[in-house]
């Protein structure tokens, strides 16, 4: 269970982030970043970004994909785990963290070192303690080189203990490989899946994997994301007390929660 931090821990966390901000300002580090206070939170974001308008909307205090956010929050449960692949600056991950509460957890996986740095800063600026960030590329197997000094991570190797209620995949490419590395996690927890698709329909290989894993794709899309929910049989297999083939392994230690 994720124990809520004490007041002293929160103060130490805020002091640490304040010192980081002062250091960056003093030495003029990361000139491509700027700080934007918004009604939804305080964020660092790129001055210029080719991200489909996500940074521009973040600076205005809005979500670039409100229908996606609504669909995700509808599936999230309190005191559960949300896993986000391709978290970028962390705006959605922070919203997920608020929904699951202090006794829940968000695992935010980002493969871009630049975006990962912003994700970490935004987590600290907003004093979110129930979010762990991983500089890794989600894939079918862990530990393989993925470029730019980043290695792969299979979701089955995260050692998740709490129930997982949502996996949200923003990846333009790699969703299939990420789900191939999550077979045991899907069989154990039967989370809802939100998967980005570019086009009117999902690739046949992705649909086949979802069907084989006991998922049914729901009608319609939410801002270009399909929603797949476990069938009744797969939900029953994931209920407490049911026999499970997957036992959570010790968490793979990667640069996270620093």
C-alpha positions in Angstrom: 0.0 0.0 0.0 1.3 3.5 -0.8 1.5 5.3 2.5 0.7 9.1 2.3 3.8 11.2 3.0 4.1 13.1 6.2 4.1 16.9 6.5 7.8 16.9 7.0 8.4 14.8 3.9 6.2 17.2 1.9 8.2 20.2 3.1 11.5 18.5 2.3 10.2 17.6 -1.2 9.1 21.2 -1.8 12.5 22.6 -0.6 14.4 20.2 -2.9 12.3 21.3 -5.9 12.7 25.0 -5.0 16.5 24.6 -4.9 16.5 22.9 -8.2 14.5 25.7 -9.8 16.8 28.3 -8.2 19.8 26.5 -9.6 18.4 26.3 -13.1 17.5 30.0 -13.0 21.0 31.0 -11.7 22.9 29.0 -14.3 20.3 29.6 -17.0 19.9 26.0 -17.7 17.3 24.6 -20.1 16.5 27.9 -21.9 14.1 26.0 -24.1 11.8 25.5 -21.1 9.5 28.0 -19.4 7.4 28.0 -16.3 3.6 28.4 -16.8 1.2 28.8 -13.9 -2.2 27.6 -15.0 -5.6 26.9 -13.4 -4.9 23.2 -13.7 -1.5 23.3 -12.1 2.0 24.7 -12.4 4.0 23.4 -15.4 7.2 23.6 -17.2 6.8 23.2 -21.0 8.9 23.7 -24.1 8.9 27.1 -25.6 8.4 25.4 -29.0 7.3 21.9 -29.5 6.1 19.7 -32.3 3.6 17.7 -30.2 0.2 18.2 -31.9 -0.6 21.3 -29.8 -0.2 19.5 -26.4 2.2 22.1 -25.0 0.2 25.0 -26.3 -2.9 23.8 -24.6 -1.0 23.0 -21.4 0.2 26.6 -21.3 -3.4 27.8 -21.5 -4.5 25.5 -18.7 -6.4 23.1 -20.9 -6.0 19.5 -22.0 -5.3 18.9 -25.7 -7.6 15.8 -25.6 -10.4 16.4 -23.1 -12.4 13.4 -24.3 -9.4 11.1 -23.6 -9.1 12.6 -20.1 -12.8 12.0 -19.5 -12.6 8.4 -20.7 -9.5 7.7 -18.6 -10.9 9.2 -15.4 -14.1 7.2 -15.8 -12.1 4.0 -15.8 -9.7 4.9 -12.9 -10.5 3.6 -9.4 -9.3 5.1 -6.1 -6.4 3.4 -4.5 -5.4 1.6 -7.7 -2.5 1.9 -10.2 -2.6 3.8 -13.5 0.1 3.1 -16.1 0.8 5.7 -18.8 3.1 5.1 -21.7 4.4 8.2 -23.4 3.7 10.7 -20.6 5.5 13.6 -22.2 5.2 16.6 -19.7 3.0 14.7 -17.2 -0.2 16.7 -17.5 -2.4 13.6 -17.8 -0.3 11.6 -15.3 -0.8 14.3 -12.7 -4.5 14.2 -13.3 -4.5 10.4 -12.9 -2.5 10.8 -9.7 -5.2 13.1 -8.2 -7.9 10.6 -9.2 -6.3 7.5 -7.6 -5.4 9.4 -4.4 -2.5 9.1 -2.0 -3.0 5.4 -1.6 -2.9 4.8 -5.3 0.0 5.1 -7.7 0.8 6.3 -11.2 3.6 4.8 -13.3 4.6 7.3 -16.0 6.9 5.8 -18.6 8.6 8.3 -21.1 11.4 7.4 -23.6 12.5 11.0 -24.4 15.1 12.3 -22.0 14.0 15.9 -22.6 10.3 15.1 -21.9 11.3 13.0 -19.0 13.2 15.9 -17.4 10.0 18.1 -17.8 7.9 15.3 -16.4 10.1 15.1 -13.3 10.1 18.9 -12.8 6.3 19.1 -13.2 5.8 16.3 -10.7 8.0 18.2 -8.2 6.5 21.6 -8.9 3.0 20.2 -8.1 4.2 18.2 -5.2 2.8 14.9 -6.4 4.1 12.0 -4.3 2.2 9.1 -5.8 3.8 9.2 -9.3 6.8 7.3 -10.3 8.5 8.3 -13.5 10.6 5.9 -15.6 13.0 6.9 -18.4 12.3 3.8 -20.4 10.8 2.7 -23.7 7.9 0.2 -23.2 8.4 -2.9 -25.1 8.0 -6.7 -25.2 11.2 -7.3 -23.3 13.2 -5.3 -20.7 16.8 -4.2 -20.9 17.3 -3.8 -24.6 18.8 -0.6 -26.1 16.2 1.7 -27.5 18.4 4.7 -28.6 19.6 7.9 -26.9 20.9 5.8 -23.9 17.4 4.6 -23.1 16.6 0.9 -22.6 13.3 -1.0 -22.9 10.9 -2.0 -20.1 8.3 -4.7 -20.2 5.3 -3.8 -18.1 5.3 -7.4 -16.7 8.6 -6.4 -15.0 7.4 -3.4 -13.1 6.4 -5.5 -10.0 3.0 -3.9 -9.5 1.3 -5.0 -6.3 -1.8 -2.8 -6.1 -4.6 -3.4 -8.5 -4.1 -1.8 -12.0 -7.3 -0.1 -13.2 -6.0 1.6 -16.4 -3.2 1.4 -19.0 -3.1 4.5 -21.2 -0.9 4.3 -24.3 0.0 7.5 -26.2 2.6 5.9 -28.4 2.5 6.6 -32.1 4.3 3.3 -32.6 5.0 0.5 -30.3 1.6 -0.1 -28.7 1.6 -3.6 -29.9 5.1 -4.4 -28.5 4.1 -2.7 -25.2 1.1 -4.9 -24.8 3.1 -8.0 -25.7 5.2 -7.2 -22.7 2.2 -6.9 -20.5 0.5 -10.2 -21.0 0.8 -11.3 -17.4 -0.2 -7.9 -16.1 -3.4 -7.9 -18.2 -4.2 -11.5 -17.2 -3.8 -10.6 -13.5 -5.3 -7.2 -13.2 -7.6 -6.9 -16.3 -7.2 -3.1 -16.5 -9.1 -0.9 -18.9 -7.0 0.0 -22.0 -6.9 3.3 -23.8 -4.7 3.0 -26.9 -3.9 5.7 -29.5 -4.6 4.7 -33.1 -3.7 6.8 -36.1 -6.5 6.3 -38.6 -10.1 5.2 -38.6 -9.3 1.7 -37.2 -6.7 -0.1 -35.2 -4.1 -2.4 -36.9 -5.4 -6.0 -37.3 -2.4 -7.3 -35.2 -3.4 -5.1 -32.3 -7.0 -6.1 -32.5 -6.0 -9.8 -32.6 -3.8 -9.4 -29.5 -6.6 -7.7 -27.6 -9.1 -10.4 -28.5 -6.6 -13.1 -27.5 -6.0 -11.3 -24.2 -9.7 -11.3 -23.4 -10.6 -7.7 -24.3 -13.4 -6.2 -26.3 -13.0 -3.0 -28.2 -15.8 -0.5 -27.4 -17.6 1.4 -30.1 -16.3 4.9 -31.1 -13.1 6.7 -30.2 -12.0 9.3 -27.6 -9.8 11.8 -29.4 -8.3 9.1 -31.5 -8.0 6.5 -28.8 -9.8 3.2 -28.7 -11.2 1.9 -25.4 -10.8 -1.8 -24.8 -12.4 -3.4 -21.7 -11.9 -6.9 -20.4 -14.7 -9.4 -21.1 -16.7 -10.9 -18.3 -14.5 -14.0 -18.2 -11.2 -12.1 -18.0 -12.7 -9.8 -15.3 -13.7 -12.9 -13.2 -10.2 -14.3 -13.5 -8.7 -11.1 -12.1 -11.0 -10.9 -9.1 -9.4 -11.3 -5.6 -9.2 -15.0 -4.7 -9.2 -16.2 -8.2 -6.3 -18.4 -9.3 -3.5 -16.4 -11.0 -0.6 -17.4 -13.1 1.3 -14.2 -12.5 3.1 -13.3 -9.2 4.5 -9.7 -9.0 8.2 -9.9 -9.2 10.5 -7.4 -7.4 10.4 -4.1 -9.2 13.0 -3.5 -11.8 15.2 -0.7 -10.5 15.5 2.1 -13.0 16.0 5.9 -12.7 12.7 6.8 -11.1 11.3 8.7 -8.2 14.5 10.7 -7.8 
